[in-house]
Amino acid sequence: MTEAEAVIRNERAPLYLSDWTDAFKSQNIQKTVSSVLYLFIAALAPAITFGSRFLDGTKGQFGVLEMIMSSAISGMLFSTFAGQPLSILGATGPFLAYTLVVFEMAEAADLEFMPFYFWVCMWCSLFTILVAVFDLCALMKHVTMFSEDIFAGLISLIFIIDGVTPLIRNFSDGQMSLTNAMFEALLFLYTFGLASYLSHFRRTPWLLRPIRNLMANFAVTIALLTASALAALYSSDTSLRMLTVDAEFAPALSLSDGSKRPWIVNPAGIDRPFPAWAIAYAIIPSIGFAVLGYLDQNLTSVIVNRPSNGLQKGPGYHLDLFVRGALTLPACAVLGLPLSVASTVPSITHVISLTTYEVKQLPQGETKVPSKVVEQRATNFLIHVLIGCALFLAPVLKFLPRSVLQGVFFYMGIASLTGNNLFDRLFLWMIWDSSKYPQYNYIQKLPIKRVHLYTFVQVICLAILYGLKAIKETSVVFPFFMASLAIIRKAMVYMFTAEELQLLDSAAEEEEDEVLAAPDLLNLDAKVQDTQDADKKEETSI
């Protein structure tokens, strides 16, 4: 029996029924509803944003509608059959960059993109299935928190930078009036600020405890709706950038005769015959897609399944990859949709939104320990059902200002930095008085210069990764450098002793075991449910 079969038979199968029913237990229903509404917006916003970028980058081959469909279909399939249903599938920056590389390869070879993309996805599907069948996810044992924190930090930076860049561009390119640019900036700050404040509103003395909990659970939803209402009040005085979603339920690509392409992609060619040699040529980019999908999926799964998250039902790495290779990839290939993969920030946010944390006060600060996680499939499935329904809500979606969704992007990126050891150590650079350092395990046992050197190496790797992703000419090698992080970590034995690496590269687990103090550096709380033991302990979430 392979490891994948063992996961299916011994871990996930007996829990499959509870994976659906746990979400609707009386003590979990509020958390379920708030998580679905929050993550619906949090997952829809990237789908729309990435869809517009696909539309521009592929010259209209696919766009917003296709990206929303990809997220909805892939998410429903994955949440139903995968081994770790807390992972949220969607578009990512690396997959956007690599899809544009495939488009340029098709143009350079004078090939129709859609049939070429079909064969690239199908080859990638085959390679992904083989990886799962031969248990190659076991290679992830060589990936430590050194790589995990860099990857999670990269995705957080993408959300933060993508959230704030359009606002900066409003002031710098002169294409928008100063009044409109200022109003969009205010909506952005309002959305981010209100979501951040309400997410830890339960700590305030205002109102009754049930009301405080309710407002904290729906912090982002409240911020988004009220910001959109403010925009609507002043719509006659300003010209805001709103969402652009096609009202017609049809693919973005127009054929040579002016009609829209059919939803089912013809692998033999749409406007002209597709040459047989190009089927073999598609193997080249499919390898890069397979490597990127392997890393993106598994790194996100590793982060979701960290022991510090307190999950009890166990992971399903090989099953997750098999479902993606056997179901979601072929679906995207046949329909001509952008690929979806486990997306780190929404996945982390999903886990956080379903977690109840116990705050333990200690002499040098505080630490947050998960006391309960609502592990189930229903929230993931319902999130993507709502995303699919958004295909028919174009008139409503058009009232959402882009600046408000950018505020949600920015909030997600900032919130996901909490708990990232790289950024926890990076914040130490801003503390000049060593007596003020939080009492992390490695700070107690290592010279601070050694800690800073380790952090510096990670920062350099993070900068290289972001540069490779951002530069069009180098984006093709992005997945391979990401894979090399494990090799870089192993090479660090020449810079650090084994004891130093053990302390620095397993900081989260060490802190969890010893329950050491950790300051709330970002003070970002979100969506936590009150418990019956509220008089004895205060509960919050990051």
Number of C-alpha atoms within 10 A of each C-alpha: 6 11 19 21 15 15 18 18 12 10 16 21 13 11 12 16 12 13 20 16 12 18 22 17 11 9 15 15 15 21 25 23 17 25 26 23 18 24 26 22 20 24 25 24 21 24 27 23 21 23 23 20 19 23 19 14 19 19 13 15 21 24 28 25 26 28 28 29 22 30 30 29 21 26 30 25 18 28 27 18 19 25 28 24 26 29 31 33 31 28 25 22 19 23 23 20 22 22 21 19 20 23 20 16 17 20 13 9 11 9 20 20 21 25 26 24 28 26 23 26 30 22 25 27 26 17 20 27 21 15 19 24 18 13 17 15 19 13 8 15 9 13 20 17 24 22 24 22 22 24 24 25 25 21 22 23 19 21 24 20 15 17 24 17 11 17 18 12 13 18 16 11 8 10 10 16 12 12 12 17 24 15 17 26 22 16 25 27 20 19 29 24 16 17 28 24 18 26 28 24 25 29 16 10 9 10 10 9 16 12 13 20 24 21 22 29 30 23 25 32 22 18 24 25 14 17 25 20 15 11 23 16 11 12 12 9 11 16 16 20 16 15 22 18 21 17 13 11 11 14 21 19 19 15 12 10 7 8 9 13 20 15 13 11 19 18 18 16 16 17 12 9 13 18 14 9 8 16 18 12 16 23 18 13 20 23 17 20 27 23 19 22 24 22 21 21 22 22 24 23 25 18 20 24 23 14 13 18 20 17 19 12 15 13 22 23 25 29 26 24 29 24 23 29 26 15 17 25 26 22 22 25 25 20 19 27 28 27 26 27 28 27 23 28 27 24 25 23 25 22 22 24 26 28 27 26 24 17 17 17 14 14 8 15 14 18 19 24 20 18 14 15 18 23 22 25 27 21 28 26 24 22 28 30 17 17 26 21 14 20 20 15 13 18 14 11 15 16 17 22 23 25 30 29 28 30 29 28 28 25 25 24 26 19 21 25 22 17 18 17 22 24 18 20 18 17 12 18 11 8 12 9 8 10 8 10 17 19 19 22 18 21 17 11 11 14 11 16 9 16 19 15 13 21 22 15 15 23 17 12 20 23 14 15 22 21 14 21 24 16 12 13 10 13 21 22 15 23 24 13 16 22 16 13 23 19 14 16 19 14 11 14 12 8 12 14 10 12 11 18 20 13 19 24 22 15 17 19 14 18 18 16 10 10 17 21 21 21 18 16 12 14 15 21 27 31 31 28 25 19 12 8 9 10 7 7 12 15 22 27 25 23
